[in-house]
Amino acid sequence: MYQLILGIILLACAGIFTWFGGRLASNAISNWNSDKNIIKLNPITLMTFKFPGPLLFFYDSALGKTVSPVCIALFLEVSNSKQTISRIESYKAKALFLYDEGGQTRVTELPSGGKKFEYLPSGKIVEKWRQLHSLGFLHDQIYYVVNNDFTKTKRIDFRENSFDRLARNKQLKPGESFMGWIFWEIDSDLRGQLPEIKQIEITLKNSFGESQTFLFPPPKEDESSSVISAGEWHIQAGYYDLTKENFTLCPQLDLKEILKKRKT
């Protein structure tokens, strides 16, 4: 009888310890998942432009006044999932492109002062991951070329909703978020065409040195719903004639290579 009672007690204790251990394991997994999700990302609006495209970044560089065309613009929201104040420190991105590989780009000067880029395809269609090159913080010297006419451009101010500027200056409280535009260039062999984006991968790193990677298809417009914050463009009054400016049309990616060669 004593052995029977002792066996029942031991079985009961074993059950309790098994349940308690299961709870500990469950809590550990829950905490691990919670720690893993340090950032939330919500892609909202995606725009792509065939090079050189109508959206131009005007700035001073080692070449003098320089214009770098924007190839991809993404408006997204990020929020802090940690229980402590955090800041977005850096990001990197790549895209899965469907494009023609091995073709040639023919450049023609236009009477309006611009350039026409015509791509002569090879017929070899490939699907590959390629790096996206950030243009960084675009301020208020962004110009939109109307109908490919450089004598009639609109200036746009992105100081209030540039992702880079907001990320640099914003300490996010737990659950707090912000929305902003990121602008990218693409590699030179892709510029003459408009490659189709199949997937985008963005890795965000916070001020604690923690990083998180997000993989998502390009956001598409849904006519049945309304996007409250689809990414504003703060267009300034009047038109600007860029043909009166002496500038060099040069992607930032190419500019970096030029400066690197000068140093060597």
C-alpha positions as CSV (number, residue, x, y, z in Angstrom):
1,M,0.0,0.0,0.0
2,Y,2.8,2.3,0.9
3,Q,4.6,1.6,-2.4
4,L,1.3,2.3,-4.3
5,I,0.8,5.7,-2.6
6,L,4.5,6.6,-3.1
7,G,4.1,5.7,-6.8
8,I,1.1,7.9,-7.2
9,I,2.9,10.8,-5.5
10,L,5.9,10.3,-7.8
11,L,3.7,10.2,-10.9
12,A,1.9,13.3,-9.8
13,C,5.2,15.1,-9.2
14,A,6.5,14.0,-12.6
15,G,3.3,15.4,-14.2
16,I,3.8,18.7,-12.4
17,F,7.4,18.9,-13.4
18,T,6.6,18.0,-17.0
19,W,3.9,20.7,-17.1
20,F,6.2,23.2,-15.5
21,G,9.0,22.4,-17.8
22,G,6.7,22.6,-20.8
23,R,5.6,26.1,-19.6
24,L,9.2,27.1,-19.2
25,A,10.0,25.9,-22.7
26,S,6.9,27.6,-24.1
27,N,7.8,30.9,-22.4
28,A,11.4,30.6,-23.6
29,I,10.2,30.1,-27.2
30,S,7.7,33.0,-26.8
31,N,10.5,35.2,-25.5
32,W,12.8,34.2,-28.3
33,N,10.2,35.0,-30.9
34,S,9.5,38.3,-29.2
35,D,13.2,39.2,-29.2
36,K,13.6,38.1,-32.8
37,N,10.9,40.6,-34.0
38,I,12.8,43.7,-33.1
39,I,11.3,45.7,-36.0
40,K,8.1,45.7,-38.0
41,L,8.1,46.8,-41.7
42,N,5.2,47.6,-43.8
43,P,5.8,48.4,-47.6
44,I,3.2,50.8,-48.9
45,T,4.0,52.3,-52.2
46,L,6.6,51.3,-54.9
47,M,7.5,53.3,-58.0
48,T,10.0,52.3,-60.7
49,F,11.5,54.6,-63.4
50,K,13.2,53.6,-66.7
51,F,16.6,55.3,-66.6
52,P,17.2,58.2,-66.6
53,G,13.6,58.6,-65.6
54,P,11.7,61.8,-64.6
55,L,12.8,62.0,-61.0
56,L,16.3,63.6,-60.6
57,F,18.4,64.3,-57.5
58,F,20.3,67.6,-58.0
59,Y,23.4,68.2,-55.7
60,D,27.0,69.3,-55.6
61,S,29.7,66.7,-56.0
62,A,33.4,66.5,-56.9
63,L,32.2,66.9,-60.5
64,G,30.4,70.1,-59.7
65,K,26.7,70.4,-60.1
66,T,25.5,66.8,-60.5
67,V,22.2,65.1,-61.4
68,S,21.6,61.5,-60.3
69,P,18.4,59.8,-61.6
70,V,16.2,57.8,-59.2
71,C,15.4,54.3,-60.4
72,I,13.3,52.9,-57.6
73,A,11.3,54.7,-54.9
74,L,9.7,52.8,-52.0
75,F,7.4,54.4,-49.3
76,L,7.4,52.2,-46.2
77,E,6.6,52.2,-42.5
78,V,8.8,50.8,-39.8
79,S,7.9,50.4,-36.1
80,N,9.9,49.5,-33.0
81,S,8.9,46.1,-31.6
82,K,11.3,46.2,-28.7
83,Q,10.4,47.1,-25.1
84,T,13.1,49.8,-25.1
85,I,13.8,52.9,-27.1
86,S,15.6,52.1,-30.3
87,R,16.6,53.8,-33.6
88,I,17.1,52.5,-37.1
89,E,20.8,52.8,-37.7
90,S,21.3,51.4,-41.2
91,Y,19.7,49.3,-44.0
92,K,20.6,47.4,-47.1
93,A,18.4,46.0,-49.9
94,K,18.3,43.9,-52.9
95,A,15.7,42.9,-55.5
96,L,14.9,39.8,-57.4
97,F,14.7,41.2,-61.0
98,L,13.3,39.6,-64.2
99,Y,15.3,41.2,-67.0
100,D,17.2,40.8,-70.3
101,E,20.9,40.0,-69.8
102,G,23.7,40.9,-72.2
103,G,22.0,43.6,-74.3
104,Q,23.4,47.0,-75.2
105,T,22.3,50.6,-74.3
106,R,22.3,53.3,-77.0
107,V,22.4,56.9,-75.7
108,T,21.0,59.8,-77.8
109,E,21.2,63.5,-76.9
110,L,17.8,65.3,-76.9
111,P,17.2,68.9,-78.1
112,S,15.7,69.6,-74.7
113,G,19.0,69.0,-73.0
114,G,18.2,65.5,-71.8
115,K,19.3,62.1,-73.0
116,K,17.4,59.2,-74.4
117,F,18.5,55.7,-73.4
118,E,17.4,52.9,-75.8
119,Y,18.0,49.3,-74.8
120,L,18.9,46.8,-77.5
121,P,17.9,43.4,-76.0
122,S,19.9,40.2,-76.3
123,G,16.8,38.0,-75.9
124,K,18.3,36.2,-72.8
125,I,15.7,36.6,-70.0
126,V,17.0,35.9,-66.5
127,E,15.8,36.1,-63.0
128,K,18.5,37.1,-60.5
129,W,19.0,38.9,-57.2
130,R,20.7,42.2,-57.6
131,Q,21.9,44.8,-55.1
132,L,20.0,48.1,-54.7
133,H,22.1,51.2,-54.2
134,S,20.6,53.8,-51.8
135,L,20.8,57.5,-52.8
136,G,20.6,58.4,-49.1
137,F,18.9,61.5,-47.8
138,L,17.2,63.5,-50.6
139,H,16.5,67.0,-49.5
140,D,14.5,69.7,-51.3
141,Q,16.5,69.6,-54.6
142,I,14.6,66.9,-56.3
143,Y,13.2,67.7,-59.8
144,Y,10.5,66.0,-61.7
145,V,10.9,66.3,-65.5
146,V,7.5,67.0,-67.1
147,N,7.0,65.2,-70.4
148,N,10.8,64.6,-70.8
149,D,11.3,68.4,-71.1
150,F,14.2,69.7,-69.0
151,T,13.0,73.3,-69.5
152,K,9.9,72.5,-67.5
153,T,10.6,70.7,-64.2
154,K,8.9,70.7,-60.8
155,R,10.9,70.9,-57.6
156,I,9.9,68.5,-54.8
157,D,10.8,68.7,-51.1
158,F,11.4,65.4,-49.4
159,R,12.9,66.8,-46.2
160,E,9.8,65.9,-44.1
161,N,9.4,62.3,-45.4
162,S,12.8,61.1,-46.3
163,F,13.3,57.7,-44.6
164,D,17.0,58.3,-44.1
165,R,16.5,61.7,-42.4
166,L,13.7,60.4,-40.2
167,A,15.7,57.3,-39.2
168,R,18.7,59.4,-38.4
169,N,16.9,61.8,-36.1
170,K,14.1,59.6,-34.7
171,Q,14.4,57.7,-31.4
172,L,11.5,55.2,-31.5
173,K,9.6,54.4,-28.3
174,P,8.2,50.9,-28.0
175,G,5.5,50.5,-30.6
176,E,6.3,53.9,-32.2
177,S,6.6,54.1,-36.0
178,F,7.4,56.5,-38.9
179,M,6.9,56.4,-42.6
180,G,9.3,57.7,-45.3
181,W,10.6,57.3,-48.9
182,I,13.7,55.3,-49.7
183,F,15.3,56.0,-53.2
184,W,17.6,53.6,-55.0
185,E,19.8,53.3,-58.1
186,I,20.3,50.1,-60.0
187,D,23.5,48.6,-61.7
188,S,24.5,50.1,-65.0
189,D,23.6,47.0,-67.1
190,L,20.0,47.2,-65.9
191,R,19.5,50.9,-66.6
192,G,18.5,50.8,-70.3
193,Q,15.5,48.6,-69.5
194,L,12.8,48.5,-66.9
195,P,13.4,45.2,-65.1
196,E,10.4,43.6,-63.4
197,I,10.7,43.4,-59.6
198,K,9.6,39.9,-58.3
199,Q,10.7,40.3,-54.7
200,I,12.4,42.8,-52.4
201,E,14.7,42.0,-49.5
202,I,15.5,44.7,-46.9
203,T,17.7,44.2,-43.9
204,L,17.3,46.8,-41.1
205,K,19.8,47.3,-38.2
206,N,18.9,49.1,-35.0
207,S,21.0,51.1,-32.6
208,F,21.6,47.9,-30.5
209,G,23.4,46.3,-33.4
210,E,20.5,43.9,-33.9
211,S,19.3,43.2,-37.5
212,Q,16.2,41.8,-39.1
213,T,15.6,40.9,-42.7
214,F,12.2,41.3,-44.5
215,L,11.3,39.6,-47.8
216,F,8.2,40.7,-49.6
217,P,6.6,41.1,-53.1
218,P,6.4,44.6,-54.5
219,P,3.3,46.4,-53.1
220,K,0.6,46.8,-55.7
221,E,-2.3,49.2,-55.8
222,D,-5.6,47.7,-54.8
223,E,-8.5,49.6,-56.5
224,S,-11.0,48.2,-54.0
225,S,-9.3,49.8,-51.0
226,S,-7.9,53.3,-50.0
227,V,-4.4,53.8,-48.7
228,I,-4.5,56.6,-46.2
229,S,-0.8,57.4,-46.3
230,A,0.5,56.4,-49.7
231,G,3.5,58.7,-49.6
232,E,3.2,62.4,-50.3
233,W,5.3,64.4,-52.8
234,H,5.6,68.0,-51.6
235,I,5.7,69.8,-55.0
236,Q,6.9,73.4,-54.9
237,A,5.2,76.2,-56.9
238,G,6.4,77.2,-60.4
239,Y,8.6,75.5,-63.0
240,Y,12.4,75.3,-63.2
241,D,14.5,75.2,-66.3
242,L,17.4,72.8,-65.8
243,T,18.9,73.6,-69.2
244,K,20.1,76.9,-67.7
245,E,22.2,74.9,-65.2
246,N,25.6,73.5,-66.1
247,F,25.5,70.0,-64.6
248,T,26.7,66.5,-65.1
249,L,24.2,63.6,-65.4
250,C,25.9,60.9,-63.4
251,P,24.5,58.2,-61.1
252,Q,26.0,58.2,-57.6
253,L,27.1,54.6,-58.2
254,D,29.2,55.8,-61.2
255,L,30.4,58.8,-59.3
256,K,31.9,56.6,-56.6
257,E,33.8,54.6,-59.2
258,I,35.1,57.8,-60.8
259,L,36.4,59.1,-57.5
260,K,37.9,55.8,-56.6
261,K,39.9,55.8,-59.9
262,R,41.0,59.3,-59.3
263,K,42.5,58.3,-55.9
264,T,44.4,55.5,-57.5
